[in-house]
């Protein structure tokens, strides 16, 4: 399953929000993927979508710290590396 448009997380959604935690848990599964598209759906600021960039970086940081996600990526032959 592919979840698109960054799961349409609201701008105020923090990494501690239950919806965000649920999304991270889903992404540890082998058959769940997240498409980083459609930042305009949840951006309040518009281009260059800096309010969305912070959320995507937070997501990347959380995934980078997840041993289950690393195992999933190793099985699939790749590893997501968030930019600094």
N, C-alpha and C positions, 0 to 999 in steps of 0.2 A: 504494500500500500504506500502511496506517496501522498504526503500531506503538503499541500502547496500554499503559496503566499505567506510563508513564515508562520503558518498556523493562525494567521490573522490575530496575533496577540495584541491586545490593546497597548497603547503607548505607556500607560502606567503600570504594566505588568512587570513585576520584579522577579528575580531568579528564585525568590522564596514563595512566590504565589503558587497556590495549589495547582492551577492550570499549567504553569511553567514546569513544575515538578512532574506532573503527569506526562507532559510532552517529553521531557528528558527520559522518563521511564519507558515510554513507547519507543523512543529512538534507540534504545539498547536492544530491541528485538531485531532479529535478522530480516524480517520482511516489512519493516517500517522505515521510510525515508522521508526527509524533509527537503522540500524545494525552496531555496532562498530566492523567491521571486515576489513581485508585487508589493514593494515597500510602500507604494502610494496608497494602498488600501488602509494602512493603519497610521500613516504619518500625519501629524498635525502641522508640522513645519514645512512640508513639501520639499522640493529639491533643495539641497542634495540629500535629503532624508536623514539628517544627522540624529534625529530622535530614534530612528529605526536602526541605524548603525550601532548605537550603543547596545541595543537589545540583542542584535545578532552577535556582537562581540561577547556579550554575557553568555549567550547560548554556546558559542564556541569554547569559551573558557570552561563552562560546566561540562561539556562533552569531553574536552581534553583531559579533565580530571577523572573521568569515568572509566574504570578498568573494564567494565562490560562493553562499553562503546569501543574501546581499543581492541578487544577480542573480536568484536563484530567486524571492524575494519580490517583486521589482520586476516580473517577468514575470507573477506571480499577482495583482498589484495591492495587495499589503499588505506590511508590514514588521513583524516581531516586535520589540517594544521591551521589554527586560527592565526591571522596576522596580528602583529603587535601594534 
